[in-house]
Each structure stands twice: as C-alpha cells, then as structure tokens.
Amino acid sequence: MALVAGWKLAAAVTRAGGVGLLGGGYAGILGAEPILEDEYGLATGTRIGIGFITWALAQAPELLDRALALNPACVFLSFTDPALFARKILDAKVPLICQAQTLAHLARAVDVGADIVVAQGTEAGGHGGSRATFPFVPEAADYLAKAAPSVLLLAAGGIADGRGLAAALLLGADGVVVGSRFWAAEEVLTPTRATDRAIVASGDDTVRTTAIDALRDVPLPSEFSFRVIKNKLTDAWVGRDAEAAQALRKAGSLRFV
Ligand SMILES: Cc1cc2nc3c(=O)[nH]c(=O)nc-3n(C[C@H](O)[C@H](O)[C@H](O)COP(=O)(O)O)c2cc1C
C-alpha cells in the first residue's frame, strides 16, 4: 500500500505471522516519499517484502535494483504487465508475486514466471479492476490447477477477518492479501484523522472511481479505478473525470495523495 505501508506496518504483519509488504510507492509521481532503504532498514529483525506499482516503477526502474539489493522476502508487482521486471526479480532469486485483476492478467503473470499470483476482486480498497472476488478466485484456481499447479494463489478484495480467509480458502485460494483492514491499523503512515474515519465506515461508505486519479494527474490505465471512502471530494467529482482533468489543468499543479 503505497504511502500507507511503511516499515512499522510491514514489520508488524510479519511479526504476527504474515508477510508484511513495504509500499514501494509511486516513484515520486505524487511527490516526496519515504526512502526505501531507510524504511527497510528500520524493520530490523523481520523479513518483509516490497511492493511496486508496475507502471510507476517503469518511470524509475533503478528503484527495483535498490530493492533487490536489500534481498527482500518477495517483490510484489501490481497494475500493468509485469514482464518488464519479472526476469530481473527471478534472476535475483527473490520470490515474485503478481497481482491480477483479470484471468488474462493472471495468465500473463504465470507466463512471466510469477511464484505467487493474487486474484484481486473489485471489492478491494485502493486501485483495482471490475471483477468480483467471489467468482474470480475459483476461476483463477481452476486456471492454475490446469496451467500452473505449482503457482500459489492468493485472494484479495473484501477480506478483513477470519470469515473472509475461510471463504477464500474454500474458493480455492492458498492464502489472502489484506489491505483495507490494515489501513486502519495504528502502524500506518496515513494520518489518524483518515484512519479514524475508516474505522467508523461501512462498505456502504466507499465508492470506486477514476475521478480522483484524474484530479491528481495519476496516469493509471483506464481498466483500473480507485476505491476510496466517500467524502466531499468524491461527492463533487465522481463521474466527472473530464471536468476533473480540466480543473487540474486550470489549477496548474494540484498534488495530493
Ligand atoms: C489504501 C490502500 C492502498 C493500496 N495501495 C496499493 C499499492 O500501492 N499497490 C498495490 O498493488 N495494491 C495496493 N492496494 C491494494 C492491495 O494490494 C490489496 O489488493 C487490497 O487492499 C485488498 O483488498 P482489501 O482492501 O479489501 O483488503 C492498496 C489498498 C489500499 C486499501
């Protein structure tokens, strides 16, 4: 979770028995970000992985070399074709996890040699696609059973407790990726005001939109959108992407996360 999962959250997840992921960020597209080596170094005594938004990494590929030099527990790639970076990660003998929003993404991840794939449903917080977790995960499991039985499958999107984990395992996943639930943890980099809001929110309070990225000039491919908690900004801009882009142009440079 770029700009959210720093060393504290990643280390806490690993200490609790999972694999914590440091958010590798937007490669500076959204402004200053924590220094990768500093964050990684603070998680001493734990094995954590590093996640990258693939299209952002393409704008600062040296970040991957810096990440691999740290010998992370894994590298997690998401959003757009992982082929550009897969070879380098696998050559470094670092496990590669690729997050997929469609079966085609999943097949591509298998083709480029991913050790683990994530079937991410539209229920997910943050960026994602349009497929629902419940039908996507079993389709992904069936695909892997035939095409790549040694590749592990994780389910993501709407899983926040043991009930979600149990459901995901029944659907054929080997494990889960949890984001939003940890976004409300005290270890995140996010301001407390925002996480306090998340704690009192329900699923009714979220919306999936592309308008926020249009407003903040994030060049995300159009197949992806962003699930956020509704607020005055979403009330004003959801469904008005073209006007949002125009407003951004007028404002010159409008940068926020
Ligand atoms: C605040 C937030 C930020 C996220 N940032 C990223 C990111 O930078 N890269 C990424 O691959 N996924 C990101 N995700 C998506 C997660 O990888 C994961 O798929 C998702 O959180 C799982 O669904 P859940 O939120 O319902 O648990 C983010 C999710 C949230 C909630």
The ligand as a MOL file (V3000), in Angstrom:
LIG
                    3D

  0  0  0     0  0            999 V3000
M  V30 BEGIN CTAB
M  V30 COUNTS 31 33 0 0 0
M  V30 BEGIN ATOM
M  V30 1 C -5.0410 2.4180 0.9700 0
M  V30 2 C -4.6630 1.3320 0.0210 0
M  V30 3 C -3.5460 1.4860 -0.7730 0
M  V30 4 C -3.1890 0.4780 -1.6680 0
M  V30 5 N -2.0800 0.6430 -2.4110 0
M  V30 6 C -1.6780 -0.3490 -3.2280 0
M  V30 7 C -0.4620 -0.2390 -3.9490 0
M  V30 8 O 0.2660 0.7400 -3.8300 0
M  V30 9 N -0.0970 -1.2610 -4.7510 0
M  V30 10 C -0.8860 -2.3780 -4.8700 0
M  V30 11 O -0.5080 -3.2860 -5.5720 0
M  V30 12 N -2.0480 -2.5020 -4.2220 0
M  V30 13 C -2.4480 -1.5310 -3.3930 0
M  V30 14 N -3.6130 -1.6720 -2.6940 0
M  V30 15 C -4.4460 -2.8770 -2.9210 0
M  V30 16 C -3.9350 -4.0400 -2.1010 0
M  V30 17 O -2.7900 -4.5800 -2.7380 0
M  V30 18 C -4.9530 -5.1680 -1.9690 0
M  V30 19 O -5.2090 -5.7570 -3.2160 0
M  V30 20 C -6.2840 -4.7420 -1.3900 0
M  V30 21 O -6.1350 -3.8480 -0.3240 0
M  V30 22 C -7.0430 -5.9870 -0.9130 0
M  V30 23 O -8.3880 -5.7130 -0.6720 0
M  V30 24 P -8.9380 -5.1060 0.7080 0
M  V30 25 O -8.5640 -3.6660 0.6830 0
M  V30 26 O -10.3960 -5.3220 0.6240 0
M  V30 27 O -8.2700 -5.8560 1.8180 0
M  V30 28 C -3.9770 -0.6920 -1.7780 0
M  V30 29 C -5.0860 -0.8490 -0.9530 0
M  V30 30 C -5.4240 0.1510 -0.0510 0
M  V30 31 C -6.6220 -0.0550 0.8280 0
M  V30 END ATOM
M  V30 BEGIN BOND
M  V30 1 1 1 2
M  V30 2 1 2 3
M  V30 3 2 2 30
M  V30 4 2 3 4
M  V30 5 1 4 5
M  V30 6 1 4 28
M  V30 7 2 5 6
M  V30 8 1 6 7
M  V30 9 1 6 13
M  V30 10 2 7 8
M  V30 11 1 7 9
M  V30 12 1 9 10
M  V30 13 2 10 11
M  V30 14 1 10 12
M  V30 15 2 12 13
M  V30 16 1 13 14
M  V30 17 1 14 15
M  V30 18 1 14 28
M  V30 19 1 15 16
M  V30 20 1 16 17
M  V30 21 1 16 18
M  V30 22 1 18 19
M  V30 23 1 18 20
M  V30 24 1 20 21
M  V30 25 1 20 22
M  V30 26 1 22 23
M  V30 27 1 23 24
M  V30 28 2 24 25
M  V30 29 1 24 26
M  V30 30 1 24 27
M  V30 31 2 28 29
M  V30 32 1 29 30
M  V30 33 1 30 31
M  V30 END BOND
M  V30 END CTAB
M  END
